[in-house]
């Protein structure tokens, strides 16, 4: 069970659909495995939950 995980800011449903489709297709082709074997997890992080250089992205 290969797992592909992406963490990003908010994504639209269309973006999530496209990412899941294209990540799966690429990984299946490269790894020579069926697409049905892959799990894709898309984790959204609000700007309040991400800090860079000691500051929240929401404060920049």
PyMOL Python script that loads the backbone (N, CA, C, O; Angstrom):
from pymol import cmd

cmd.read_pdbstr("""\
ATOM      1  N   UNK A   1       0.839  -1.175   0.000  1.00  0.00           N
ATOM      2  CA  UNK A   1       0.000   0.000   0.000  1.00  0.00           C
ATOM      3  C   UNK A   1       0.887   1.242   0.000  1.00  0.00           C
ATOM      4  O   UNK A   1       1.209   1.752   1.073  1.00  0.00           O
ATOM      5  N   UNK A   2       1.291   1.743  -1.158  1.00  0.00           N
ATOM      6  CA  UNK A   2       2.038   2.989  -1.224  1.00  0.00           C
ATOM      7  C   UNK A   2       1.152   4.166  -0.823  1.00  0.00           C
ATOM      8  O   UNK A   2      -0.028   4.222  -1.167  1.00  0.00           O
ATOM      9  N   UNK A   3       1.746   5.100  -0.092  1.00  0.00           N
ATOM     10  CA  UNK A   3       1.022   6.280   0.371  1.00  0.00           C
ATOM     11  C   UNK A   3       1.727   7.526  -0.156  1.00  0.00           C
ATOM     12  O   UNK A   3       2.947   7.652  -0.052  1.00  0.00           O
ATOM     13  N   UNK A   4       0.951   8.437  -0.719  1.00  0.00           N
ATOM     14  CA  UNK A   4       1.454   9.731  -1.177  1.00  0.00           C
ATOM     15  C   UNK A   4       0.777  10.784  -0.318  1.00  0.00           C
ATOM     16  O   UNK A   4      -0.449  10.810  -0.216  1.00  0.00           O
ATOM     17  N   UNK A   5       1.575  11.661   0.305  1.00  0.00           N
ATOM     18  CA  UNK A   5       1.022  12.689   1.181  1.00  0.00           C
ATOM     19  C   UNK A   5       1.499  14.065   0.724  1.00  0.00           C
ATOM     20  O   UNK A   5       2.678  14.264   0.431  1.00  0.00           O
ATOM     21  N   UNK A   6       0.568  15.003   0.668  1.00  0.00           N
ATOM     22  CA  UNK A   6       0.890  16.390   0.354  1.00  0.00           C
ATOM     23  C   UNK A   6       0.284  17.269   1.430  1.00  0.00           C
ATOM     24  O   UNK A   6      -0.889  17.114   1.769  1.00  0.00           O
ATOM     25  N   UNK A   7       1.063  18.182   1.967  1.00  0.00           N
ATOM     26  CA  UNK A   7       0.546  19.194   2.885  1.00  0.00           C
ATOM     27  C   UNK A   7       0.609  20.530   2.168  1.00  0.00           C
ATOM     28  O   UNK A   7       1.634  20.885   1.585  1.00  0.00           O
ATOM     29  N   UNK A   8      -0.487  21.266   2.215  1.00  0.00           N
ATOM     30  CA  UNK A   8      -0.579  22.528   1.488  1.00  0.00           C
ATOM     31  C   UNK A   8      -1.563  23.449   2.197  1.00  0.00           C
ATOM     32  O   UNK A   8      -2.201  23.076   3.181  1.00  0.00           O
ATOM     33  N   UNK A   9      -1.663  24.656   1.670  1.00  0.00           N
ATOM     34  CA  UNK A   9      -2.702  25.576   2.136  1.00  0.00           C
ATOM     35  C   UNK A   9      -4.040  25.073   1.604  1.00  0.00           C
ATOM     36  O   UNK A   9      -4.112  23.976   1.050  1.00  0.00           O
ATOM     37  N   UNK A  10      -5.067  25.840   1.761  1.00  0.00           N
ATOM     38  CA  UNK A  10      -6.384  25.387   1.300  1.00  0.00           C
ATOM     39  C   UNK A  10      -6.381  25.127  -0.194  1.00  0.00           C
ATOM     40  O   UNK A  10      -5.803  25.877  -0.980  1.00  0.00           O
ATOM     41  N   UNK A  11      -7.046  24.039  -0.563  1.00  0.00           N
ATOM     42  CA  UNK A  11      -7.163  23.628  -1.956  1.00  0.00           C
ATOM     43  C   UNK A  11      -8.641  23.522  -2.314  1.00  0.00           C
ATOM     44  O   UNK A  11      -9.476  23.186  -1.474  1.00  0.00           O
ATOM     45  N   UNK A  12      -8.943  23.811  -3.560  1.00  0.00           N
ATOM     46  CA  UNK A  12     -10.324  23.617  -4.016  1.00  0.00           C
ATOM     47  C   UNK A  12     -10.545  22.127  -4.266  1.00  0.00           C
ATOM     48  O   UNK A  12      -9.589  21.360  -4.379  1.00  0.00           O
ATOM     49  N   UNK A  13     -11.808  21.726  -4.352  1.00  0.00           N
ATOM     50  CA  UNK A  13     -12.121  20.323  -4.629  1.00  0.00           C
ATOM     51  C   UNK A  13     -11.535  19.905  -5.968  1.00  0.00           C
ATOM     52  O   UNK A  13     -11.047  18.784  -6.113  1.00  0.00           O
ATOM     53  N   UNK A  14     -11.583  20.803  -6.948  1.00  0.00           N
ATOM     54  CA  UNK A  14     -11.037  20.492  -8.271  1.00  0.00           C
ATOM     55  C   UNK A  14      -9.527  20.275  -8.202  1.00  0.00           C
ATOM     56  O   UNK A  14      -8.997  19.377  -8.857  1.00  0.00           O
ATOM     57  N   UNK A  15      -8.836  21.092  -7.412  1.00  0.00           N
ATOM     58  CA  UNK A  15      -7.392  20.914  -7.255  1.00  0.00           C
ATOM     59  C   UNK A  15      -7.085  19.572  -6.583  1.00  0.00           C
ATOM     60  O   UNK A  15      -6.156  18.870  -6.983  1.00  0.00           O
ATOM     61  N   UNK A  16      -7.864  19.225  -5.568  1.00  0.00           N
ATOM     62  CA  UNK A  16      -7.665  17.944  -4.886  1.00  0.00           C
ATOM     63  C   UNK A  16      -7.884  16.783  -5.842  1.00  0.00           C
ATOM     64  O   UNK A  16      -7.115  15.822  -5.838  1.00  0.00           O
ATOM     65  N   UNK A  17      -8.926  16.864  -6.659  1.00  0.00           N
ATOM     66  CA  UNK A  17      -9.212  15.801  -7.618  1.00  0.00           C
ATOM     67  C   UNK A  17      -8.061  15.644  -8.609  1.00  0.00           C
ATOM     68  O   UNK A  17      -7.639  14.528  -8.912  1.00  0.00           O
ATOM     69  N   UNK A  18      -7.562  16.763  -9.107  1.00  0.00           N
ATOM     70  CA  UNK A  18      -6.476  16.723 -10.082  1.00  0.00           C
ATOM     71  C   UNK A  18      -5.183  16.202  -9.456  1.00  0.00           C
ATOM     72  O   UNK A  18      -4.477  15.403 -10.071  1.00  0.00           O
ATOM     73  N   UNK A  19      -4.869  16.646  -8.241  1.00  0.00           N
ATOM     74  CA  UNK A  19      -3.669  16.157  -7.562  1.00  0.00           C
ATOM     75  C   UNK A  19      -3.740  14.656  -7.319  1.00  0.00           C
ATOM     76  O   UNK A  19      -2.781  13.936  -7.597  1.00  0.00           O
ATOM     77  N   UNK A  20      -4.863  14.184  -6.805  1.00  0.00           N
ATOM     78  CA  UNK A  20      -5.015  12.751  -6.544  1.00  0.00           C
ATOM     79  C   UNK A  20      -4.852  11.949  -7.834  1.00  0.00           C
ATOM     80  O   UNK A  20      -4.173  10.923  -7.856  1.00  0.00           O
ATOM     81  N   UNK A  21      -5.473  12.422  -8.892  1.00  0.00           N
ATOM     82  CA  UNK A  21      -5.422  11.718 -10.178  1.00  0.00           C
ATOM     83  C   UNK A  21      -3.999  11.687 -10.735  1.00  0.00           C
ATOM     84  O   UNK A  21      -3.508  10.632 -11.135  1.00  0.00           O
ATOM     85  N   UNK A  22      -3.343  12.845 -10.760  1.00  0.00           N
ATOM     86  CA  UNK A  22      -2.028  12.925 -11.385  1.00  0.00           C
ATOM     87  C   UNK A  22      -0.929  12.306 -10.531  1.00  0.00           C
ATOM     88  O   UNK A  22      -0.022  11.671 -11.070  1.00  0.00           O
ATOM     89  N   UNK A  23      -0.989  12.475  -9.207  1.00  0.00           N
ATOM     90  CA  UNK A  23      -0.010  11.803  -8.339  1.00  0.00           C
ATOM     91  C   UNK A  23      -0.115  10.297  -8.507  1.00  0.00           C
ATOM     92  O   UNK A  23       0.897   9.607  -8.636  1.00  0.00           O
ATOM     93  N   UNK A  24      -1.345   9.788  -8.505  1.00  0.00           N
ATOM     94  CA  UNK A  24      -1.563   8.348  -8.624  1.00  0.00           C
ATOM     95  C   UNK A  24      -1.061   7.825  -9.969  1.00  0.00           C
ATOM     96  O   UNK A  24      -0.364   6.812 -10.023  1.00  0.00           O
ATOM     97  N   UNK A  25      -1.408   8.503 -11.035  1.00  0.00           N
ATOM     98  CA  UNK A  25      -1.001   8.055 -12.369  1.00  0.00           C
ATOM     99  C   UNK A  25       0.522   8.047 -12.503  1.00  0.00           C
ATOM    100  O   UNK A  25       1.097   7.087 -13.017  1.00  0.00           O
ATOM    101  N   UNK A  26       1.165   9.105 -12.045  1.00  0.00           N
ATOM    102  CA  UNK A  26       2.629   9.181 -12.150  1.00  0.00           C
ATOM    103  C   UNK A  26       3.309   8.111 -11.311  1.00  0.00           C
ATOM    104  O   UNK A  26       4.217   7.431 -11.791  1.00  0.00           O
ATOM    105  N   UNK A  27       2.883   7.955 -10.069  1.00  0.00           N
ATOM    106  CA  UNK A  27       3.499   6.970  -9.186  1.00  0.00           C
ATOM    107  C   UNK A  27       3.281   5.555  -9.707  1.00  0.00           C
ATOM    108  O   UNK A  27       4.191   4.728  -9.653  1.00  0.00           O
ATOM    109  N   UNK A  28       2.099   5.274 -10.202  1.00  0.00           N
ATOM    110  CA  UNK A  28       1.801   3.935 -10.733  1.00  0.00           C
ATOM    111  C   UNK A  28       2.690   3.627 -11.939  1.00  0.00           C
ATOM    112  O   UNK A  28       3.207   2.518 -12.076  1.00  0.00           O
ATOM    113  N   UNK A  29       2.858   4.615 -12.802  1.00  0.00           N
ATOM    114  CA  UNK A  29       3.701   4.419 -13.992  1.00  0.00           C
ATOM    115  C   UNK A  29       5.155   4.202 -13.582  1.00  0.00           C
ATOM    116  O   UNK A  29       5.808   3.281 -14.071  1.00  0.00           O
ATOM    117  N   UNK A  30       5.662   5.045 -12.687  1.00  0.00           N
ATOM    118  CA  UNK A  30       7.064   4.959 -12.270  1.00  0.00           C
ATOM    119  C   UNK A  30       7.351   3.679 -11.496  1.00  0.00           C
ATOM    120  O   UNK A  30       8.387   3.044 -11.694  1.00  0.00           O
ATOM    121  N   UNK A  31       6.429   3.305 -10.615  1.00  0.00           N
ATOM    122  CA  UNK A  31       6.646   2.136  -9.758  1.00  0.00           C
ATOM    123  C   UNK A  31       6.140   0.838 -10.372  1.00  0.00           C
ATOM    124  O   UNK A  31       6.316  -0.240  -9.804  1.00  0.00           O
ATOM    125  N   UNK A  32       5.502   0.954 -11.553  1.00  0.00           N
ATOM    126  CA  UNK A  32       4.953  -0.215 -12.252  1.00  0.00           C
ATOM    127  C   UNK A  32       4.014  -1.013 -11.349  1.00  0.00           C
ATOM    128  O   UNK A  32       4.145  -2.225 -11.177  1.00  0.00           O
ATOM    129  N   UNK A  33       3.056  -0.269 -10.779  1.00  0.00           N
ATOM    130  CA  UNK A  33       2.038  -0.858  -9.903  1.00  0.00           C
ATOM    131  C   UNK A  33       0.673  -0.382 -10.362  1.00  0.00           C
ATOM    132  O   UNK A  33       0.577   0.646 -11.033  1.00  0.00           O
ATOM    133  N   UNK A  34      -0.386  -1.103 -10.017  1.00  0.00           N
ATOM    134  CA  UNK A  34      -1.730  -0.645 -10.398  1.00  0.00           C
ATOM    135  C   UNK A  34      -2.134   0.604  -9.607  1.00  0.00           C
ATOM    136  O   UNK A  34      -1.779   0.747  -8.437  1.00  0.00           O
ATOM    137  N   UNK A  35      -2.861   1.483 -10.241  1.00  0.00           N
ATOM    138  CA  UNK A  35      -3.313   2.716  -9.583  1.00  0.00           C
ATOM    139  C   UNK A  35      -4.122   2.423  -8.330  1.00  0.00           C
ATOM    140  O   UNK A  35      -4.086   3.195  -7.372  1.00  0.00           O
ATOM    141  N   UNK A  36      -4.847   1.319  -8.329  1.00  0.00           N
ATOM    142  CA  UNK A  36      -5.699   0.964  -7.194  1.00  0.00           C
ATOM    143  C   UNK A  36      -4.892   0.694  -5.918  1.00  0.00           C
ATOM    144  O   UNK A  36      -5.465   0.638  -4.831  1.00  0.00           O
ATOM    145  N   UNK A  37      -3.589   0.528  -6.037  1.00  0.00           N
ATOM    146  CA  UNK A  37      -2.751   0.236  -4.872  1.00  0.00           C
ATOM    147  C   UNK A  37      -2.401   1.496  -4.077  1.00  0.00           C
ATOM    148  O   UNK A  37      -1.951   1.397  -2.935  1.00  0.00           O
ATOM    149  N   UNK A  38      -2.602   2.670  -4.661  1.00  0.00           N
ATOM    150  CA  UNK A  38      -2.126   3.919  -4.055  1.00  0.00           C
ATOM    151  C   UNK A  38      -3.186   4.627  -3.227  1.00  0.00           C
ATOM    152  O   UNK A  38      -4.362   4.680  -3.587  1.00  0.00           O
ATOM    153  N   UNK A  39      -2.731   5.162  -2.114  1.00  0.00           N
ATOM    154  CA  UNK A  39      -3.538   6.043  -1.269  1.00  0.00           C
ATOM    155  C   UNK A  39      -2.930   7.431  -1.354  1.00  0.00           C
ATOM    156  O   UNK A  39      -1.710   7.577  -1.271  1.00  0.00           O
ATOM    157  N   UNK A  40      -3.765   8.459  -1.519  1.00  0.00           N
ATOM    158  CA  UNK A  40      -3.298   9.848  -1.554  1.00  0.00           C
ATOM    159  C   UNK A  40      -3.973  10.591  -0.413  1.00  0.00           C
ATOM    160  O   UNK A  40      -5.200  10.622  -0.313  1.00  0.00           O
ATOM    161  N   UNK A  41      -3.155  11.189   0.445  1.00  0.00           N
ATOM    162  CA  UNK A  41      -3.654  11.990   1.554  1.00  0.00           C
ATOM    163  C   UNK A  41      -3.290  13.444   1.302  1.00  0.00           C
ATOM    164  O   UNK A  41      -2.117  13.777   1.136  1.00  0.00           O
ATOM    165  N   UNK A  42      -4.287  14.300   1.274  1.00  0.00           N
ATOM    166  CA  UNK A  42      -4.083  15.733   1.084  1.00  0.00           C
ATOM    167  C   UNK A  42      -4.426  16.425   2.394  1.00  0.00           C
ATOM    168  O   UNK A  42      -5.579  16.417   2.826  1.00  0.00           O
ATOM    169  N   UNK A  43      -3.436  17.015   3.017  1.00  0.00           N
ATOM    170  CA  UNK A  43      -3.630  17.659   4.310  1.00  0.00           C
ATOM    171  C   UNK A  43      -3.567  19.170   4.116  1.00  0.00           C
ATOM    172  O   UNK A  43      -2.587  19.710   3.604  1.00  0.00           O
ATOM    173  N   UNK A  44      -4.635  19.832   4.537  1.00  0.00           N
ATOM    174  CA  UNK A  44      -4.688  21.284   4.408  1.00  0.00           C
ATOM    175  C   UNK A  44      -4.293  21.937   5.733  1.00  0.00           C
ATOM    176  O   UNK A  44      -4.723  21.516   6.806  1.00  0.00           O
ATOM    177  N   UNK A  45      -3.477  22.959   5.628  1.00  0.00           N
ATOM    178  CA  UNK A  45      -3.043  23.712   6.800  1.00  0.00           C
ATOM    179  C   UNK A  45      -3.432  25.172   6.614  1.00  0.00           C
ATOM    180  O   UNK A  45      -3.081  25.795   5.612  1.00  0.00           O
ATOM    181  N   UNK A  46      -4.148  25.707   7.576  1.00  0.00           N
ATOM    182  CA  UNK A  46      -4.467  27.127   7.493  1.00  0.00           C
ATOM    183  C   UNK A  46      -3.207  27.920   7.795  1.00  0.00           C
ATOM    184  O   UNK A  46      -2.279  27.409   8.423  1.00  0.00           O
ATOM    185  N   UNK A  47      -3.175  29.150   7.355  1.00  0.00           N
ATOM    186  CA  UNK A  47      -2.005  29.997   7.582  1.00  0.00           C
ATOM    187  C   UNK A  47      -1.767  30.251   9.064  1.00  0.00           C
ATOM    188  O   UNK A  47      -0.658  30.613   9.456  1.00  0.00           O
ATOM    189  N   UNK A  48      -2.798  30.067   9.899  1.00  0.00           N
ATOM    190  CA  UNK A  48      -2.637  30.201  11.348  1.00  0.00           C
ATOM    191  C   UNK A  48      -1.864  29.033  11.952  1.00  0.00           C
ATOM    192  O   UNK A  48      -1.385  29.130  13.082  1.00  0.00           O
ATOM    193  N   UNK A  49      -1.737  27.938  11.219  1.00  0.00           N
ATOM    194  CA  UNK A  49      -1.094  26.735  11.740  1.00  0.00           C
ATOM    195  C   UNK A  49       0.301  26.495  11.186  1.00  0.00           C
ATOM    196  O   UNK A  49       0.874  25.425  11.390  1.00  0.00           O
ATOM    197  N   UNK A  50       0.861  27.493  10.479  1.00  0.00           N
ATOM    198  CA  UNK A  50       2.195  27.335   9.895  1.00  0.00           C
ATOM    199  C   UNK A  50       3.053  28.522  10.286  1.00  0.00           C
ATOM    200  O   UNK A  50       2.666  29.676  10.099  1.00  0.00           O
ATOM    201  N   UNK A  51       4.226  28.222  10.832  1.00  0.00           N
ATOM    202  CA  UNK A  51       5.165  29.275  11.193  1.00  0.00           C
ATOM    203  C   UNK A  51       6.441  29.148  10.392  1.00  0.00           C
ATOM    204  O   UNK A  51       6.928  28.042  10.156  1.00  0.00           O
ATOM    205  N   UNK A  52       6.984  30.278   9.974  1.00  0.00           N
ATOM    206  CA  UNK A  52       8.259  30.325   9.264  1.00  0.00           C
ATOM    207  C   UNK A  52       9.074  31.451   9.872  1.00  0.00           C
ATOM    208  O   UNK A  52       8.603  32.584   9.973  1.00  0.00           O
ATOM    209  N   UNK A  53      10.286  31.140  10.274  1.00  0.00           N
ATOM    210  CA  UNK A  53      11.144  32.170  10.861  1.00  0.00           C
ATOM    211  C   UNK A  53      10.586  32.727  12.158  1.00  0.00           C
ATOM    212  O   UNK A  53      10.822  33.888  12.493  1.00  0.00           O
ATOM    213  N   UNK A  54       9.843  31.899  12.890  1.00  0.00           N
ATOM    214  CA  UNK A  54       9.294  32.330  14.168  1.00  0.00           C
ATOM    215  C   UNK A  54       8.011  33.129  14.073  1.00  0.00           C
ATOM    216  O   UNK A  54       7.520  33.618  15.090  1.00  0.00           O
ATOM    217  N   UNK A  55       7.456  33.274  12.890  1.00  0.00           N
ATOM    218  CA  UNK A  55       6.213  34.046  12.705  1.00  0.00           C
ATOM    219  C   UNK A  55       5.192  33.204  11.959  1.00  0.00           C
ATOM    220  O   UNK A  55       5.534  32.454  11.045  1.00  0.00           O
ATOM    221  N   UNK A  56       3.935  33.339  12.361  1.00  0.00           N
ATOM    222  CA  UNK A  56       2.853  32.660  11.642  1.00  0.00           C
ATOM    223  C   UNK A  56       2.686  33.265  10.266  1.00  0.00           C
ATOM    224  O   UNK A  56       2.822  34.475  10.085  1.00  0.00           O
ATOM    225  N   UNK A  57       2.393  32.418   9.302  1.00  0.00           N
ATOM    226  CA  UNK A  57       2.172  32.931   7.939  1.00  0.00           C
ATOM    227  C   UNK A  57       0.989  33.898   7.898  1.00  0.00           C
ATOM    228  O   UNK A  57       0.971  34.825   7.089  1.00  0.00           O
ATOM    229  N   UNK A  58       0.006  33.683   8.764  1.00  0.00           N
ATOM    230  CA  UNK A  58      -1.160  34.571   8.801  1.00  0.00           C
ATOM    231  C   UNK A  58      -0.790  35.977   9.275  1.00  0.00           C
ATOM    232  O   UNK A  58      -1.542  36.922   9.036  1.00  0.00           O
ATOM    233  N   UNK A  59       0.354  36.130   9.942  1.00  0.00           N
ATOM    234  CA  UNK A  59       0.781  37.445  10.427  1.00  0.00           C
ATOM    235  C   UNK A  59       1.678  38.169   9.423  1.00  0.00           C
ATOM    236  O   UNK A  59       2.062  39.317   9.647  1.00  0.00           O
ATOM    237  N   UNK A  60       2.002  37.518   8.348  1.00  0.00           N
ATOM    238  CA  UNK A  60       2.930  38.150   7.375  1.00  0.00           C
ATOM    239  C   UNK A  60       2.176  38.844   6.278  1.00  0.00           C
ATOM    240  O   UNK A  60       2.788  39.424   5.381  1.00  0.00           O
TER     241      UNK A  60
END
""", "prot")
cmd.dss("prot")
cmd.show_as("cartoon", "prot")
cmd.util.cbc("prot")
cmd.orient("prot")
